Amino acid sequence: MKLRLLTLLGVTAMGGVAMPLHAEVIKIPVGQQTTDQTISKPVLGMSMDSVLADYGEPLQRFDAVGEPPISRWLYEQFTVYFEHDTVMHSVIKHTPKTELQGDITDSTGQ
């Protein structure tokens, strides 16, 4: 498991003194990003037309940005990223487990 810790230096409004700022570290081990491994999602290389035919109209389409143009389509269970009109990646939405399921831990890992 690869973790990154982030420390930023912030400048206070009084005196311009740099103070360390800390961010919460969220750890989701590879292979545990979702509890439902059976969700079907578009695969690398599919065309936009194929995604529409197989998965229907997305809930939302986001315009392409950058060069090459990267766009994304939002579905209920996943997001699809396109380069031009070809799938470059699709990501299943993470659904956090509830405290009732006993898998929530505080920042100390307890």
C-alpha positions in Angstrom: 0.0 0.0 0.0 1.4 3.4 -1.0 0.6 6.4 1.2 1.4 10.0 0.7 1.6 12.4 3.6 1.1 16.0 2.8 2.4 19.0 4.8 1.9 22.5 3.5 3.2 25.7 4.7 0.6 28.4 5.2 1.2 32.1 5.6 -0.8 33.7 8.5 -2.5 37.0 8.0 -0.6 38.5 10.9 3.1 38.9 10.2 3.4 36.6 7.2 4.9 33.7 9.3 4.9 30.3 7.6 3.1 27.7 9.8 2.8 24.0 8.9 -0.6 22.9 7.8 -1.7 19.2 7.9 -4.2 17.3 5.9 -6.0 14.2 6.9 -4.7 11.0 5.3 -7.3 8.7 3.8 -6.2 5.1 3.2 -8.1 2.9 0.9 -6.0 -0.2 0.1 -5.9 -1.4 -3.5 -8.6 -3.9 -4.2 -10.8 -2.5 -1.4 -11.9 0.7 -3.1 -15.3 -0.9 -3.6 -17.2 -3.7 -1.9 -18.9 -4.6 -5.2 -16.4 -6.1 -7.6 -19.3 -7.3 -9.9 -20.1 -3.8 -11.3 -19.7 -3.8 -15.0 -18.0 -0.7 -16.4 -16.5 0.4 -19.7 -13.0 -0.8 -20.6 -10.0 0.8 -22.1 -10.4 1.4 -25.9 -14.2 1.4 -26.1 -15.7 4.2 -28.2 -18.2 6.7 -27.0 -20.8 5.0 -29.2 -20.1 1.6 -27.7 -20.4 3.1 -24.2 -23.8 4.6 -25.1 -25.0 1.3 -26.6 -23.9 -0.8 -23.7 -24.6 1.5 -20.7 -27.1 4.1 -22.0 -27.1 7.8 -21.6 -25.0 9.2 -18.7 -26.4 11.2 -15.9 -24.1 14.1 -16.9 -21.5 14.8 -19.5 -18.6 17.1 -18.8 -17.0 19.0 -21.7 -13.5 18.1 -22.9 -10.6 20.1 -21.6 -7.0 20.3 -22.4 -4.9 18.8 -25.3 -5.5 16.1 -26.0 -9.2 16.7 -25.1 -10.2 14.8 -22.0 -13.9 14.5 -21.2 -15.9 12.5 -18.7 -19.3 11.0 -18.4 -21.0 10.4 -15.0 -23.1 7.3 -14.5 -24.8 6.2 -11.2 -22.1 3.7 -10.3 -19.0 4.8 -12.2 -17.3 7.7 -14.1 -15.8 7.2 -17.6 -12.9 9.3 -18.9 -12.4 9.7 -22.6 -9.5 10.9 -24.7 -11.1 12.3 -27.9 -13.9 9.6 -28.3 -12.0 6.6 -26.7 -12.3 5.3 -23.2 -9.0 5.8 -21.4 -10.2 4.9 -17.8 -13.4 4.2 -15.9 -13.7 4.4 -12.1 -16.3 2.8 -9.8 -17.6 5.3 -7.3 -16.4 4.6 -3.8 -19.2 4.1 -1.3 -17.9 4.4 2.3 -19.0 1.7 4.7 -21.1 2.9 7.7 -20.2 2.7 11.3 -22.8 0.0 11.7 -20.7 -2.2 9.5 -17.8 -1.7 11.9 -15.2 -0.6 9.3 -14.9 3.1 10.1 -11.8 4.0 12.0 -10.7 7.3 13.4 -7.4 9.0 12.4 -5.4 7.0 14.9 -6.5 3.8 13.1 -8.8 2.6 15.9 
